[in-house]
Amino acid sequence: MPRYCLNQNPQTESGDYEVHDLTPNVCRHLPHPANQIDLGVCNNCHEAIAAAKKIYPEESATINGCAYCCEPCHTS
């Protein structure tokens, strides 16, 4: 099962917080390690987003999957 992280800095254009797959050689768009919040091991990106929503539970915080490594969870 893959390990996921959340970028603690929202995306400049959308304001979304992005979830990334930390499996080696899967994502070439990982945030800097100092900006990664560990979400742990999850079965898929949907579970990782659910874990991220526990960190940022505010309705205004949009959690999105990375378009490159979590495409099934990428919404904007």
Backbone hydrogen bonds, N-H to C=O, Kabsch-Sander energy under -0.5 kcal/mol:
donor,donor_aa,acceptor,acceptor_aa,energy
4,Y,40,G,-2.4
5,C,20,H,-2.2
6,L,37,I,-2.4
7,N,18,E,-2.8
8,Q,6,L,-0.6
8,Q,35,N,-3.0
11,Q,16,D,-3.1
15,G,11,Q,-1.7
17,Y,62,T,-3.0
18,E,16,D,-0.5
19,V,64,N,-2.4
20,H,5,C,-2.7
22,L,3,R,-3.2
22,L,20,H,-0.5
26,V,23,T,-1.8
27,C,23,T,-0.6
35,N,32,H,-2.6
36,Q,33,P,-1.2
37,I,6,L,-2.6
38,D,36,Q,-0.6
39,L,4,Y,-2.6
40,G,4,Y,-0.8
42,C,2,P,-2.3
48,A,44,N,-1.7
49,I,45,C,-2.4
50,A,46,H,-1.9
51,A,47,E,-2.0
52,A,48,A,-2.2
53,K,49,I,-2.2
54,K,50,A,-0.6
54,K,51,A,-0.7
55,I,51,A,-0.6
55,I,52,A,-1.0
56,Y,52,A,-2.2
61,A,58,E,-1.2
62,T,60,S,-0.7
63,I,61,A,-0.6
64,N,17,Y,-2.9
65,G,73,C,-2.0
66,C,19,V,-2.2
70,C,66,C,-1.9
73,C,70,C,-2.1
74,H,71,E,-1.5
75,T,73,C,-0.6
